[in-house]
Amino acid sequence: MINRSKTLFISDLMLLAVAVVWGTSYGVVKSALVFYPVLGLLALRFGITFIILSPALRQLAGLSLQGFLGLLSTGFLLLAIFLSETFGLLYTSATNAAFLISLCVMLTPLVEWFWLKRRPTQLEWLAVGISVIGAVLMTQHGHFQINAGDALILLAALGRAVQVCLIKRVVQSSQIPALSVTALQSGVVALGCILLTFLTMAAPLESLAQISDPTAFWGYIGYLVMACTLFAFFAQNYAIKRSNPTRVSLLMGSEPIFGGIFAMLWLNEPITLQSWIGGVLIFASCILASNNWSFLRLKAAAPGA
């Protein structure tokens, strides 16, 4: 029990760290898109990641065909998620993107219930409800309207919910290392974006060589690769094997808070009081989800309680 609790605590901390770096990623991607288009940016980000992690693919040598195809499907879904998310970010604000993606918190338990047949606990449903209220407060301003960018971010949120459950189903019965999963997923996303880049963009390599501020651009790429991709996807895949999808999604629901703060400081995007209240509610739901509150159950079961 102690080892199980310690493992869960470590995975919770890793997921909160993922929420921080992914929250900042919206502002960083928004800045990088000033220099280079979506497909090229994704091709560089995941191509470099794949090269770094390619040695980990050796761990997949003994994997069955069914297991390999399952992992491959998570890569294609990840490609769809990042295309939706990054194109969406091109047409909406970093703050809106960070807030709207948090709706995957609401969608994950529903996907998990209908697909993996794991009914969320009452505590998880309470945390989900708080998160939903927080997300509504964040997005419903008097002038708020869903544009094309917002719609793409919502589609990415649904994809994230399905992705968490799909990875859980693929890796839960195997001993596949998290780095190997991340390597294969990165390879699929990189290959897909490279093909799309050369099909839709004229002279992508020449455009890359002519970037106006290469120091800033490659700094953004380095941060996206090392923190937002290598660390984040390893941590997420590690935690999914040791937790359940709803818990993972709820813990990472604090991402909009960090995204909003970073967008305000980095891009000078305004955040209303209503949005801050919504952010506090989402953070409260993360705290609620990341503790088992066993002392409450013990107190309720005690004689005379």
LINTA-V894669 format. One record per backbone hydrogen bond with DSSP energy under -0.5 kcal/mol. CO is the residue of the C=O (numbers start at 1). NH is the residue of the N-H. If there is no record, write none. Layout:
CO,NH / CO,NH
//
This chain:
1,5 / 2,6 / 3,7 / 4,8 / 5,9 / 6,10 / 7,11 / 8,12 / 9,13 / 10,14 / 11,15 / 12,16 / 13,17 / 14,18 / 15,19 / 16,20 / 17,21 / 18,22 / 19,23 / 20,24 / 21,25 / 22,26 / 23,26 / 24,28 / 25,29 / 26,30 / 27,31 / 28,32 / 29,33 / 31,34 / 32,35 / 32,36 / 37,41 / 38,42 / 39,43 / 40,44 / 41,45 / 42,46 / 43,47 / 44,48 / 45,49 / 46,50 / 47,51 / 48,52 / 49,53 / 50,54 / 53,56 / 54,57 / 55,58 / 56,59 / 57,60 / 58,61 / 60,63 / 64,68 / 65,69 / 66,70 / 67,71 / 68,72 / 69,73 / 70,74 / 71,75 / 72,76 / 73,77 / 74,78 / 75,79 / 76,80 / 77,81 / 78,82 / 79,83 / 80,84 / 81,85 / 82,86 / 83,87 / 84,88 / 85,89 / 86,90 / 87,91 / 88,91 / 88,92 / 93,97 / 94,98 / 95,99 / 96,100 / 97,101 / 98,102 / 99,102 / 100,103 / 101,104 / 102,105 / 103,106 / 103,107 / 104,108 / 105,109 / 106,110 / 107,111 / 108,112 / 109,113 / 110,114 / 111,115 / 112,116 / 112,117 / 112,118 / 113,117 / 117,119 / 121,125 / 122,126 / 123,127 / 124,128 / 125,129 / 126,130 / 127,131 / 128,132 / 129,133 / 130,134 / 131,135 / 132,136 / 133,137 / 134,138 / 135,139 / 136,140 / 139,141 / 141,144 / 145,147 / 147,151 / 148,152 / 149,153 / 150,154 / 151,155 / 152,156 / 153,157 / 154,158 / 155,159 / 156,160 / 157,161 / 158,162 / 159,163 / 160,164 / 161,165 / 162,166 / 163,167 / 164,168 / 165,169 / 166,170 / 167,171 / 168,172 / 171,174 / 177,181 / 178,182 / 179,183 / 180,184 / 181,185 / 182,186 / 183,187 / 184,188 / 185,189 / 186,190 / 187,191 / 188,192 / 189,193 / 190,194 / 191,195 / 192,196 / 193,197 / 194,198 / 195,199 / 196,200 / 197,201 / 201,204 / 203,207 / 204,208 / 205,209 / 206,210 / 208,211 / 211,214 / 213,217 / 214,218 / 215,219 / 216,220 / 217,221 / 218,222 / 219,223 / 220,224 / 221,225 / 222,226 / 223,227 / 223,228 / 225,230 / 226,231 / 227,232 / 229,233 / 230,234 / 231,235 / 232,236 / 233,237 / 234,238 / 235,239 / 236,240 / 237,241 / 238,242 / 239,242 / 239,243 / 240,243 / 244,248 / 245,249 / 246,250 / 247,251 / 248,252 / 250,253 / 251,254 / 252,255 / 253,256 / 254,257 / 254,258 / 255,259 / 256,260 / 257,261 / 258,262 / 259,263 / 260,264 / 261,265 / 262,266 / 262,267 / 263,267 / 263,269 / 272,276 / 273,277 / 274,278 / 275,279 / 276,280 / 277,281 / 278,282 / 279,283 / 280,284 / 281,285 / 282,286 / 283,287 / 284,288 / 285,289 / 286,290 / 288,291 / 293,296 / 293,297 / 294,298 / 295,299 / 296,300 / 297,301 / 298,302 / 299,302 / 302,305
//
